[in-house]
Amino acid sequence: MVINKNQRDFDKIARLSTLKMVTTTLTIQDILPYGSTKSNYKKVDMDAVLPFVILPLLLVLSTTSKLVTIIVMIFIGMGALYVQSRPRQKNSLNLLRSPFFYSWTLSSGIYMFLIFELGILRLLEITQLENFVFLLLLASTCYFFYKMKAVADFELATGTSKGKEYSPVLTSDSYYCQICQIEVNERFFHSIWWDCCVLRPNYIYFVAGQVFAFATLLYGTNLGLTTVCQPFILYGTILMPEDCNDVYYEFDLALCFVSCIYGLGYLLITALVLLRQLLIYIPKYSEPQWRKIINVLTV
């Protein structure tokens, strides 16, 4: 009995010592993948959350006066222009890979939608039909941009949707995306605001999304401004805002107004993006189809 008791004590001590050795040698890096980059995960999370905090603060700040509204909108526009025009150098690639810009796009759409539905509609000057048209345009915009990202992710992961003409071997139209850090075929450009590459297979969704975004912003901002401001009849049933001097006397009206002004800024950028597509990328996209037509006609 004494021997068995000593044997059990010896086994217990051995197990404790083994467990101690394991716990001293096993670190968080061994348990979690990429555990050594814990600070990077925190940074990525903060980059994704910051736009949802910064944008409403800027919009609330803009409600104080007309001068502050102008300053804030210019500040946002200059910041976006600086980021977009920044050279693709090594010291700026980490910034461009950040999810901050994609989160800014999402937060802008979400906040403008909430202010429209909860603020502007509450004034009871927009009909249900007008709201239905707005929601239909918005749903179409979301659908095309979702398809754009889904096709981009699928293409970069497999490339199988390119059919028989696609080859994983790098060809003359291959391009190394410094932001995605991957070789891609038939790449047009990388959009940091949507956090994906725009390729030939998803380019049509990108253009359709921009067209519907332009229509949604144009229609929504017009409805909002003609609701919070004094409107005038432009033609038939088309209204345009005329006098907006009284909006800053009430916080609710001021918030709806600055949200519409922010939407007009997005509308201007969307128009410039569409103009660039029309001049540069749409001819590039349609070039193979034109070549096929010419080859058929010349046979």
C-alpha positions in Angstrom: 0.0 0.0 0.0 2.9 2.3 0.8 4.5 1.5 -2.6 1.3 2.2 -4.4 0.8 5.5 -2.6 4.4 6.6 -3.4 3.9 5.5 -7.0 0.7 7.7 -7.3 2.6 10.6 -5.7 5.4 10.2 -8.2 3.0 10.1 -11.1 1.3 13.2 -9.9 4.5 15.1 -9.6 5.6 13.9 -13.0 2.3 15.1 -14.6 2.6 18.5 -12.8 6.2 19.0 -14.0 5.3 18.0 -17.6 2.3 20.4 -17.5 4.6 23.2 -16.2 7.1 22.5 -19.0 4.4 22.7 -21.6 2.9 25.9 -20.2 6.3 27.6 -20.0 7.2 26.7 -23.6 3.7 27.1 -25.2 3.0 30.8 -26.0 0.2 32.7 -27.4 2.0 32.6 -30.8 1.7 28.8 -30.8 -2.0 28.8 -29.9 -3.3 31.6 -32.2 -2.2 32.0 -35.9 -0.2 35.2 -36.4 -0.2 35.8 -32.7 2.9 38.0 -33.0 0.9 40.5 -35.0 -1.7 41.2 -32.3 -1.0 44.9 -32.5 -1.6 44.7 -36.3 -5.0 43.2 -35.6 -5.8 46.0 -33.3 -4.7 48.6 -35.9 -6.8 47.0 -38.6 -9.8 46.9 -36.3 -9.3 50.6 -35.4 -8.9 51.5 -39.1 -12.3 49.8 -39.9 -14.1 51.4 -36.9 -12.7 55.0 -37.1 -14.9 56.2 -40.1 -18.0 55.2 -38.2 -16.9 57.6 -35.4 -15.2 60.4 -37.4 -17.9 60.9 -40.0 -20.9 61.5 -37.7 -18.7 63.9 -35.6 -17.9 65.9 -38.7 -21.5 66.0 -39.8 -22.6 67.2 -36.3 -19.8 69.8 -36.3 -21.0 71.0 -39.7 -24.5 71.8 -38.3 -23.2 74.8 -36.4 -23.0 77.3 -39.2 -22.7 77.8 -42.9 -19.0 78.7 -42.7 -18.2 75.5 -40.6 -20.1 73.4 -43.2 -18.0 74.8 -46.0 -14.7 74.3 -44.1 -15.6 70.7 -43.1 -16.7 69.7 -46.6 -13.5 71.2 -48.1 -11.5 69.3 -45.5 -13.1 66.0 -46.4 -12.8 66.6 -50.1 -9.1 67.6 -49.9 -8.4 64.6 -47.8 -10.0 62.2 -50.3 -8.2 64.0 -53.2 -4.8 63.7 -51.4 -5.3 59.9 -50.7 -6.5 59.2 -54.3 -3.6 61.1 -56.0 -0.9 59.9 -53.7 1.9 58.0 -55.6 2.0 54.2 -55.1 5.2 54.2 -53.2 6.4 51.7 -50.5 5.8 54.2 -47.7 2.2 54.8 -48.8 1.1 51.2 -49.7 0.4 50.3 -46.1 -1.9 53.3 -45.9 -3.7 52.3 -49.1 -4.1 48.7 -47.9 -5.9 49.9 -44.8 -9.7 49.0 -44.5 -10.2 52.7 -43.5 -11.3 53.8 -47.0 -13.7 50.9 -47.6 -15.2 51.5 -44.1 -15.5 55.2 -45.0 -17.6 54.3 -48.1 -19.8 52.0 -46.0 -20.2 54.5 -43.2 -21.1 57.3 -45.7 -23.8 55.2 -47.3 -25.2 54.0 -44.0 -25.3 57.4 -42.4 -26.8 59.2 -45.4 -29.5 56.5 -45.6 -30.4 56.7 -41.9 -30.6 60.5 -42.0 -32.8 60.3 -45.1 -35.1 57.7 -43.7 -35.3 58.8 -40.0 -34.8 62.6 -40.5 -36.0 63.8 -43.9 -39.0 61.4 -44.2 -40.1 62.5 -40.7 -40.9 65.9 -42.2 -43.8 64.3 -44.1 -43.1 66.1 -47.4 -41.9 63.1 -49.4 -44.5 60.7 -50.8 -44.4 56.9 -50.5 -43.8 56.6 -54.2 -40.8 58.9 -54.1 -39.4 56.9 -51.2 -40.0 53.6 -53.0 -38.1 54.9 -56.1 -35.3 56.0 -53.8 -35.1 52.6 -52.1 -35.2 50.8 -55.5 -32.3 52.9 -56.8 -30.4 52.3 -53.6 -31.0 48.5 -53.7 -29.8 48.4 -57.3 -26.6 50.3 -56.3 -25.9 47.9 -53.4 -26.5 44.8 -55.7 -24.1 45.9 -58.4 -21.3 46.8 -55.9 -21.9 43.5 -54.1 -21.5 41.6 -57.3 -18.4 43.6 -58.2 -16.7 42.6 -54.9 -17.9 39.0 -55.1 -16.7 38.5 -58.7 -13.3 40.2 -57.8 -12.8 37.8 -54.8 -13.8 34.8 -56.9 -11.5 35.8 -59.8 -8.5 36.5 -57.5 -9.1 33.2 -55.7 -9.7 30.8 -58.6 -10.0 32.5 -61.9 -12.3 29.7 -63.2 -15.0 32.1 -64.3 -12.8 33.4 -67.1 -13.6 30.3 -69.1 -11.3 28.4 -71.5 -9.4 31.6 -72.5 -8.1 32.1 -69.0 -4.7 30.7 -68.1 -3.1 30.9 -64.7 0.2 31.4 -66.4 1.2 35.1 -66.5 0.5 36.6 -69.9 1.2 40.0 -71.5 -1.9 41.4 -69.8 -0.8 40.4 -66.4 -0.3 43.1 -63.8 1.1 43.0 -60.3 -1.3 44.8 -57.9 0.9 46.4 -55.2 -2.1 46.8 -52.9 -3.5 43.3 -53.3 0.1 41.9 -53.5 -0.9 39.4 -56.2 -0.5 39.0 -60.0 -3.8 39.5 -61.7 -4.8 39.2 -65.4 -7.0 41.7 -67.2 -6.8 44.3 -64.4 -8.0 47.8 -65.0 -7.3 49.4 -61.6 -7.6 49.0 -57.9 -10.3 50.8 -55.9 -9.2 51.6 -52.4 -12.8 52.8 -51.7 -14.2 49.4 -52.4 -11.1 47.4 -51.3 -10.8 45.3 -54.5 -9.3 45.1 -57.9 -11.5 46.0 -60.8 -11.0 43.4 -63.5 -12.6 42.7 -66.9 -15.0 40.2 -65.4 -16.4 42.6 -62.7 -15.9 45.9 -64.6 -19.4 46.0 -65.9 -20.7 45.7 -62.3 -18.5 48.5 -61.3 -19.8 50.8 -64.0 -23.4 49.8 -63.3 -22.9 50.5 -59.6 -21.5 53.9 -60.3 -24.4 54.8 -62.6 -27.0 53.7 -60.0 -25.0 55.5 -57.3 -25.1 58.7 -59.3 -28.9 58.3 -59.8 -29.5 57.5 -56.2 -27.4 60.5 -54.9 -29.0 62.9 -57.4 -32.5 61.8 -56.6 -32.0 61.5 -52.8 -30.2 64.9 -52.4 -32.8 66.6 -54.5 -35.6 65.2 -52.3 -33.7 66.1 -49.2 -32.8 69.7 -50.1 -36.3 70.5 -51.5 -37.7 69.2 -48.2 -35.5 71.1 -45.7 -35.2 74.3 -47.9 -37.6 76.5 -49.6 -38.1 75.0 -53.1 -39.1 76.4 -56.5 -40.7 74.7 -59.5 -38.1 74.1 -62.2 -40.3 72.4 -64.7 -43.6 70.6 -64.3 -43.3 68.6 -61.0 -39.5 69.0 -60.7 -38.5 71.0 -57.7 -35.2 72.6 -56.9 -34.0 74.1 -53.6 -33.9 77.9 -53.4 -33.5 79.3 -49.9 -31.7 77.3 -47.2 -30.8 80.1 -44.8 -33.2 78.9 -42.1 -31.9 75.3 -41.7 -29.3 76.1 -39.1 -31.9 77.3 -36.6 -32.9 73.7 -35.8 -30.5 70.8 -35.3 -32.6 68.3 -37.1 -32.9 70.4 -40.2 -29.2 71.3 -40.1 -28.2 67.7 -39.9 -30.4 66.8 -42.9 -29.0 69.7 -44.8 -25.3 69.0 -44.2 -26.0 65.3 -45.1 -27.4 66.4 -48.4 -24.4 68.7 -49.0 -22.1 65.7 -48.2 -24.2 63.7 -50.7 -23.6 66.3 -53.4 -19.9 66.0 -52.8 -20.2 62.3 -53.4 -22.3 63.0 -56.5 -19.6 65.2 -57.9 -16.9 62.5 -57.3 -19.2 59.8 -58.9 -19.6 62.0 -61.9 -15.9 62.4 -62.3 -15.4 58.6 -61.9 -18.0 58.0 -64.6 -16.3 60.6 -66.9 -13.0 58.8 -66.4 -14.5 55.5 -67.3 -16.0 56.9 -70.4 -12.8 58.4 -71.6 -10.3 55.7 -70.5 -11.6 52.4 -69.4 -14.8 51.8 -71.4 -12.9 52.0 -74.7 -10.3 49.5 -73.2 -13.2 47.2 -72.0 -14.9 47.3 -75.4 -11.8 46.9 -77.5 -11.9 43.1 -77.8 -15.5 43.2 -78.9 -14.7 45.8 -81.5 -11.8 43.7 -82.8 -14.0 40.6 -83.1 -16.6 42.7 -85.1 -13.9 44.1 -87.4 -12.4 40.6 -87.9 -15.8 39.2 -88.8 -16.5 42.1 -91.3 -13.1 41.8 -92.9 -13.3 38.1 -93.5 
